[in-house]
Amino acid sequence: MGRAAEILGVTAAFLRSLGAAELLAPQRCEGGHRRYSRYQLRLAARARELLDRGTSLEAACRIIELEDQLAVAVELNAELTRQNPTGAHPDH
């Protein structure tokens, strides 16, 4: 956790607050230390950015969740477009 906090320029308490808000769920190593993925570090950085702009933690978590859902939907749409470039509905 200390290294992740150092990389992001935040405190360990900030990372713990993101865990308590259920935005992050880091893996634990044998020694019990939290291990954050690159994806989780990106989420934490985005949360810090939103909080620095005056967004509440609860609202920041919701914004990040919605941004994540949108990214998935955009990727799915792109995949479907690649599979059916004519734009015709597959059931027709």
N, C-alpha and C positions, 0 to 999 in steps of 0.2 A: 504494500500500500504506500509506503514511504516513497518508493521510486516512482510510482504512478503519480503521486501528488507532486513530486519534484518536476517530472516531465511536463505536467499540466500547469504548474505554477499555482497550485491550490493547496489547501491543507488536507490532512488526513480526515479531519472532522467533516470537511465538505464532501469527500468521497463517501464517508459513512452515512451522511445525510441523504445522498443519492441512493444508497442501499436501503435505508429506512423508507424512502419514498417509493421503493421498488422499481426505480429506473434502471439500476444496475444490480446484477446478481453475480459477483465475481466467483470464480472457482477458488477452492482452498487447496493449498499444497499440504504435504504431510505435517509440516510444522504449524499449520493453522493460518498461515499468512494468506492474505487475499491476492489473487492473481487476476489481473484485468486483461481482457483481449484488446486488440487494436480498435475493434468496433466499440467496445465499452469506453475506451479512452476518448474516441470521437464523440460519443454521447455525452460524456462528462464535460468535454470542452464546449460543446454546444450548450449544455445547461449553464455553464459558467458565463458564457456570452449572454444568454438570455437574462440571467440573474443580474449581471452587470448593467443591463439596460432597464432594470427595475421590475422585471417580471417576477412574480412569486414562484416559489419552488413548485407548488402544485400546478400552476399554469405552465411553467417551463416543461415539466414532465409531460403534460398533456400535449403541448405543442410538439415536442420531440416524438411522442408516440404517433401523432397524426402525420408528421413529416415522414416518419418511417413507413407508415401505411401507404402514403402517397408514392413514395419511391418504389415500393413493391408493386403497386398498381400500374405505375408508369412502365416498369420493366415487363410486367405481364402483358400490357397493351402492345409494347414493342415486339415481344415474342409472338403474339397472335398476329400482328401485322406482317412479320416476316414469314409466318406460315401461310398467310392468306393475303398476298400483296394486292389483289384486285379489290379488296374491301367488300366482296360479296359475303353475305352471311353464310356460314358453313351448312346451315340446314336447308338452304334453297337450291 
